[in-house]
Amino acid sequence: MADFSGGFWMERTIGASAGAAVSLVYMLPHDRREAACRFLAGVISGLVFGGPAGVLLAGRLGIAAHLSPSEVMLSGAAAVSLCAWWGLGGLARVARRWGRKG
C-alpha cells in the first residue's frame, strides 16, 4: 500500500522535478506545449514509480546499505522521471509502425 502520510513526498517531488528538467535539457522541446507535456509526464511517473525504482537501482548497484531512505527515494524518482520521456518516445514509434501496417 502506498504511504500517503507525507513521508517521502518531498523527496519524490524534488527528484521527479529534477529528472524532468534534465530530460528537457537533453532533448529540447519544439514548443511550450510539448515542454509542459514532457515535464508533467516526467513528474507524474517519478512520483508514482520513484520508490520501487530507487530500491531496485540501489540493490542492483550494491549501494543500498550506504544510502538513506530519502536518498534512495530521491534518486529513484529522478531516474524514472529522466527516463519516462524516452520510454514514451519508443512507444510512440511502435504505435506509428502499427498504424502504417493496419
Backbone as CSV, one residue per row, in Angstrom:
resi,resn,N_x,N_y,N_z,CA_x,CA_y,CA_z,C_x,C_y,C_z
1,MET,0.833,-1.178,0.000,0.000,0.000,0.000,0.878,1.241,0.000
2,ALA,0.486,2.238,-0.684,1.254,3.475,-0.767,1.163,4.264,0.533
3,ASP,2.238,4.980,0.843,2.269,5.818,2.044,1.878,7.233,1.655
4,PHE,0.667,7.633,2.017,0.174,8.968,1.691,0.228,9.911,2.886
5,SER,0.990,9.536,3.905,1.068,10.356,5.108,2.066,11.500,4.976
6,GLY,2.744,11.608,3.877,3.695,12.704,3.669,5.129,12.295,3.915
7,GLY,5.391,11.017,4.119,6.721,10.535,4.447,7.797,10.940,3.457
8,PHE,7.680,10.526,2.237,8.714,10.773,1.240,8.232,11.665,0.104
9,TRP,7.164,12.383,0.293,6.617,13.184,-0.804,7.556,14.295,-1.251
10,MET,8.288,14.892,-0.336,9.217,15.951,-0.704,10.353,15.389,-1.556
11,GLU,10.906,14.246,-1.153,11.981,13.626,-1.934,11.476,13.202,-3.307
12,ARG,10.295,12.627,-3.340,9.720,12.214,-4.625,9.523,13.414,-5.538
13,THR,8.979,14.488,-5.010,8.694,15.675,-5.816,9.969,16.331,-6.319
14,ILE,10.955,16.475,-5.459,12.224,17.084,-5.878,12.920,16.213,-6.909
15,GLY,12.992,14.910,-6.672,13.641,14.006,-7.621,12.935,13.967,-8.963
16,ALA,11.619,13.878,-8.927,10.852,13.824,-10.176,10.983,15.127,-10.956
17,SER,10.950,16.248,-10.270,11.094,17.546,-10.942,12.487,17.711,-11.539
18,ALA,13.503,17.287,-10.795,14.876,17.389,-11.300,15.069,16.504,-12.531
19,GLY,14.570,15.289,-12.479,14.690,14.395,-13.632,13.958,14.928,-14.850
20,ALA,12.773,15.487,-14.635,12.008,16.046,-15.755,12.719,17.255,-16.352
21,ALA,13.305,18.092,-15.504,14.028,19.265,-16.012,15.251,18.853,-16.819
22,VAL,15.982,17.860,-16.348,17.154,17.388,-17.081,16.738,16.781,-18.416
23,SER,15.616,16.078,-18.445,15.167,15.490,-19.713,14.835,16.564,-20.740
24,LEU,14.353,17.718,-20.286,14.073,18.816,-21.212,15.358,19.400,-21.769
25,VAL,16.428,19.379,-20.990,17.712,19.918,-21.442,18.354,18.982,-22.460
26,TYR,18.270,17.674,-22.225,18.885,16.715,-23.134,18.270,16.755,-24.529
27,MET,16.964,16.852,-24.590,16.277,16.885,-25.880,15.303,18.053,-25.830
28,LEU,15.692,19.157,-26.437,14.890,20.374,-26.357,13.518,20.182,-26.997
29,PRO,12.473,20.663,-26.345,11.126,20.553,-26.903,10.931,21.530,-28.060
30,HIS,9.967,21.222,-28.910,9.675,22.074,-30.069,8.889,23.321,-29.677
31,ASP,8.015,23.192,-28.705,7.209,24.338,-28.284,6.853,24.208,-26.802
32,ARG,6.114,25.180,-26.317,5.762,25.192,-24.886,4.846,24.038,-24.505
33,ARG,3.949,23.687,-25.397,3.021,22.594,-25.096,3.774,21.280,-24.924
34,GLU,4.710,21.010,-25.816,5.496,19.788,-25.698,6.330,19.811,-24.414
35,ALA,6.892,20.957,-24.078,7.677,21.069,-22.851,6.807,20.781,-21.626
36,ALA,5.620,21.335,-21.607,4.715,21.114,-20.474,4.299,19.648,-20.381
37,CYS,3.981,19.037,-21.511,3.584,17.625,-21.512,4.724,16.733,-21.043
38,ARG,5.914,17.000,-21.525,7.066,16.203,-21.131,7.362,16.365,-19.646
39,PHE,7.314,17.603,-19.166,7.593,17.842,-17.754,6.553,17.152,-16.878
40,LEU,5.295,17.276,-17.237,4.220,16.664,-16.459,4.331,15.136,-16.476
41,ALA,4.611,14.560,-17.632,4.771,13.105,-17.717,5.935,12.639,-16.862
42,GLY,7.032,13.391,-16.865,8.183,13.036,-16.048,7.902,13.120,-14.564
43,VAL,7.242,14.180,-14.147,6.946,14.353,-12.722,5.976,13.275,-12.240
44,ILE,4.935,13.023,-12.993,3.953,12.013,-12.576,4.590,10.628,-12.496
45,SER,5.372,10.256,-13.497,5.997,8.933,-13.461,7.021,8.837,-12.337
46,GLY,7.740,9.920,-12.074,8.685,9.914,-10.959,8.002,9.782,-9.617
47,LEU,6.867,10.443,-9.459,6.112,10.343,-8.208,5.555,8.936,-7.999
48,VAL,5.073,8.340,-9.070,4.430,7.032,-8.958,5.447,5.898,-8.811
49,PHE,6.486,5.915,-9.637,7.416,4.790,-9.692,8.771,5.060,-9.055
50,GLY,8.948,6.214,-8.420,10.240,6.578,-7.843,10.715,5.654,-6.740
51,GLY,9.827,5.273,-5.858,10.207,4.403,-4.743,10.718,3.044,-5.186
52,PRO,9.923,2.293,-5.946,10.399,0.982,-6.394,11.657,1.068,-7.261
53,ALA,11.740,2.097,-8.092,12.920,2.232,-8.943,14.160,2.524,-8.109
54,GLY,14.030,3.359,-7.088,15.159,3.644,-6.218,15.665,2.408,-5.493
55,VAL,14.736,1.612,-4.994,15.115,0.378,-4.304,15.797,-0.578,-5.272
56,LEU,15.242,-0.708,-6.469,15.826,-1.589,-7.482,17.234,-1.133,-7.871
57,LEU,17.390,0.157,-8.144,18.705,0.672,-8.535,19.735,0.520,-7.424
58,ALA,19.360,0.859,-6.213,20.296,0.745,-5.091,20.695,-0.709,-4.857
59,GLY,19.743,-1.616,-4.996,20.048,-3.036,-4.830,20.946,-3.569,-5.927
60,ARG,20.647,-3.205,-7.177,21.450,-3.677,-8.307,22.868,-3.125,-8.271
61,LEU,23.009,-1.893,-7.820,24.330,-1.277,-7.745,25.092,-1.683,-6.488
62,GLY,24.411,-2.336,-5.552,25.039,-2.786,-4.323,25.378,-1.661,-3.353
63,ILE,24.598,-0.576,-3.405,24.881,0.563,-2.537,23.742,0.852,-1.564
64,ALA,22.812,-0.050,-1.457,21.639,0.185,-0.615,22.018,0.420,0.844
65,ALA,23.046,-0.265,1.320,23.446,-0.113,2.724,24.099,1.244,2.993
66,HIS,24.536,1.912,1.947,25.248,3.183,2.094,24.349,4.406,1.887
67,LEU,23.098,4.196,1.528,22.177,5.294,1.247,21.072,5.357,2.288
68,SER,20.632,6.566,2.567,19.471,6.736,3.442,18.206,6.485,2.625
69,PRO,17.093,6.196,3.279,15.839,6.021,2.536,15.472,7.252,1.691
70,SER,15.781,8.438,2.181,15.493,9.649,1.411,16.318,9.704,0.132
71,GLU,17.582,9.299,0.205,18.442,9.291,-0.984,17.977,8.256,-2.000
72,VAL,17.526,7.120,-1.509,17.002,6.091,-2.410,15.770,6.618,-3.135
73,MET,14.870,7.273,-2.395,13.644,7.817,-2.983,13.961,8.920,-3.986
74,LEU,14.849,9.827,-3.620,15.203,10.952,-4.492,15.830,10.460,-5.790
75,SER,16.788,9.559,-5.681,17.467,9.076,-6.886,16.540,8.232,-7.760
76,GLY,15.677,7.447,-7.149,14.731,6.657,-7.930,13.748,7.522,-8.688
77,ALA,13.220,8.543,-8.027,12.273,9.445,-8.690,12.942,10.208,-9.820
78,ALA,14.174,10.642,-9.616,14.894,11.361,-10.667,15.177,10.444,-11.857
79,ALA,15.584,9.207,-11.594,15.890,8.274,-12.673,14.651,7.939,-13.501
80,VAL,13.550,7.667,-12.830,12.308,7.349,-13.554,11.836,8.552,-14.358
81,SER,11.884,9.713,-13.757,11.438,10.923,-14.430,12.290,11.221,-15.663
82,LEU,13.593,11.019,-15.534,14.502,11.257,-16.653,14.234,10.285,-17.797
83,CYS,13.941,9.050,-17.467,13.746,8.018,-18.493,12.328,7.959,-19.054
84,ALA,11.380,8.601,-18.412,9.976,8.476,-18.820,9.741,8.928,-20.247
85,TRP,10.305,10.069,-20.623,10.044,10.586,-21.961,10.675,9.706,-23.030
86,TRP,11.814,9.126,-22.726,12.452,8.230,-23.695,11.587,6.992,-23.909
87,GLY,11.011,6.462,-22.843,10.117,5.319,-22.963,8.860,5.655,-23.739
88,LEU,8.302,6.833,-23.494,7.113,7.260,-24.237,7.436,7.466,-25.710
89,GLY,8.634,7.940,-26.009,9.047,8.093,-27.407,9.123,6.758,-28.126
90,GLY,9.635,5.744,-27.429,9.685,4.402,-28.015,8.302,3.840,-28.270
91,LEU,7.396,4.051,-27.326,6.022,3.591,-27.531,5.351,4.321,-28.685
92,ALA,5.641,5.598,-28.855,5.063,6.358,-29.965,5.551,5.817,-31.306
93,ARG,6.824,5.436,-31.376,7.351,4.856,-32.629,6.670,3.531,-32.959
94,VAL,6.484,2.705,-31.934,5.814,1.423,-32.149,4.380,1.658,-32.613
95,ALA,3.697,2.620,-32.014,2.315,2.914,-32.404,2.248,3.410,-33.846
96,ARG,3.214,4.231,-34.257,3.219,4.706,-35.645,3.423,3.559,-36.623
97,ARG,4.299,2.632,-36.279,4.538,1.466,-37.163,3.271,0.615,-37.274
98,TRP,2.608,0.400,-36.170,1.387,-0.383,-36.184,0.307,0.327,-36.998
99,GLY,0.258,1.645,-36.918,-0.731,2.418,-37.659,-0.522,2.342,-39.153
100,ARG,0.710,2.245,-39.601,1.019,2.167,-41.037,0.713,0.783,-41.594
101,LYS,0.886,-0.267,-40.794,0.654,-1.634,-41.266,-0.821,-1.969,-41.339
102,GLY,-1.608,-1.333,-40.445,-3.031,-1.672,-40.330,-3.783,-1.047,-41.405
